[in-house]
Amino acid sequence: MARIGYARVSTCEQTLDLQTDALKAANCDRIFTDKGISAIAKSRPGFKKALSSLRHGDSLVLWKMDRAFRSLRHALDILDHFERDGIDFMVLTEGIDTTTPMGRCFFQIRNAFGELERNLISERTVAGLAAARKRGVKLGRPCALTPKQILDARRRKSAGEDMSVIAEHHRVNVRTLYRAVNGC
């Protein structure tokens, strides 16, 4: 049951001392760090190493929540992973500790908000697509064939030519040709 600490500062001029001192005081067994790396950076080697070192029963300890996560979505994804794998999570300045009843409550509330967020996104997407269709917007990828090519394909199909030969002539997949001929 290891306590893995993680600390990050955005610029090389900043110091990790405040965070690492707090993580040491929280009895972290190992502390991983990233220095001079923005919160939104996709590649954070220290954070990646911290995550990969966590095992069932371990805890990730942060000084502050924003030191680790790029966005709310990123936090929710990581915390879902922790919950599935039996990894605890602590944030020293925000009093989050999933080894306590209040900390577990935080997880439940987080899950409720995560589900609400997914449902709202889905609802907005469906409404946006319906509004676009109503305005006559054609959704999806554009047709791979020009109207002239579609007419040619229909004519050749009517003359009995094999669809695979027509598709090869127009350099498209047979399924693409069928969709185009039948109303792309």
N, C-alpha and C positions, 0 to 999 in steps of 0.2 A: 504494500500500500504506500506508494511513493507520492510525494507532493512535488509536482513539477511547476516551477515558476516561469513566467515569461514577462519580459520587459522590452519596451521599444521607445526610441526617441526618433523624431522626424529628421533632425539635422545632425551633422557631425559635431557642431558646436555645443549641442546639448549634452548633458551628462545623464547617465543611467543610475547614478548613486541613490537618489531618493527612492526609486522603484526597487532597486536591488536590495537596499537596506531593509525596506518593508517586507520584501519577499523572504529575506533571511530571517527576519523577526517572526515571520509566519511559519518558520521551520521547513522551508522548501529544501528538498534533498538535492535538487539540481535546478539551475536557473539558466534559461536560454534567452539570448538577447538579439535584438536587431538595432543597429545604430545608423542614423542617416537614411532611414527608409520611411517613406510616407505611409500613412494608414491605408491609402487606396492602392498601394503598390501590389501587383499580383504576385510578385516573387518576394517572399520574406523568409529567408533560409532559417533563421532562428525559430520562427513560429512553426515552420514545417517540421523542424527537428523536435520541437516540444510536442507537437501533436503525434508524431510517429513514435515517440518514446512512451506515450500513455498506454497503460494496460487496464484491464478490468480491476476496479477497486482503487485506482489511482485518482488523484485530483489535479486539475489544472488551476493554478493560482495566479491571478492578475492583480496588479495594483489598482488599475482602473479599467473598466470595460472597453473604452475606446482605444486602448493600447493594442488590442488583438484583432478587432473585427473591422472590416472595411465598410460594412453596411449592416442594417438591421437584418436583411435577408441572409447575409453571410453569417451573422451571429446565430440566427435561427437554425441554419443548416448545420453548423458546428455543434450547437447544443442538442439538436436531434441525434446526431452521431454519438455524442456523449451519453445521452439517455439510453440509446440502444445498446451501447457497449459497456454500460455500468461504470462510467467515469464521472466523478464528482467535479464540481466547478465552484470556485470561490473568487469573489472580487472584494478585495480588502476595503477600498474606500466606499463601496456601495452596499456593504453588508450582505452580499449574496453568498450563501453557503448551502449547497444542495445536500449536505449531510444533516441538515436541521429540518424540522417541520416547516418553518417559514421559507427555507430555501427550496424545498420540494414544492411548496405552494407557488413560488416564483416560476418553476418549471411548468406547472399546470396553467398558470395565467399566461405565460409565454406561448404555450401551445394553443390556448384559446385565441390569443391575438394573431398567431400565425395562421390558424384556420380561417379566422375572420378576414385577414389580408388576402389569402388565396381565394376565398369566396367573392370578395369585392372585386378583385382583379378579373375573375371569371365573368362576373356579372357585367362589368364595364366592357369587357371584350365582346361578349355576346351583343350588348346594346350597340356598340360601335360598328360591328359587322352588319347588324340589321339596318342601321342608319345608312351605311355605305351602300348596301344593296338597294335600299329605297331610293337613293339618289342615282342609281343606275351604274354604280361603280362595279366593274368586273373584278372579282377577287381572285387571288391565286397568281400563279406564274403566268407570264404572257405566253401565248401560243408559239410553239417552236417553228411553225410554218406560216408563210405569208398567205393572204387570201388567194393569191394567184396559184400558189403551190397546192392549196387545199382543193381548188377547182380542178387542177390537173390531176390530183390524186383521185378525186371522185370520178372524173371522166375515165381514168385508166382502170379503176375498180369496176365501173359499169361495163367496160369492154372485156372484163373477165381476167384482167392481169392480177397475179398473185400479190397480196398485200406486202409480203416480205421483200419482193422485188421493188415495189413502189417505195417502201420505206428506205431501202438501201439507196435508191436513186436520189431521194431527198435527204439522205444522211440523218435519219431519225430512227428511233426505236419503233418497232411495229405497234406497240401499245400507244405510243404518242401519235402515230398515224391514225389509228382507229379512233382515238379521242378527237382528233382534228376533223376527220371525215364525218364523224357523227355529231359534230356541233361544238367545236373548240371555242 
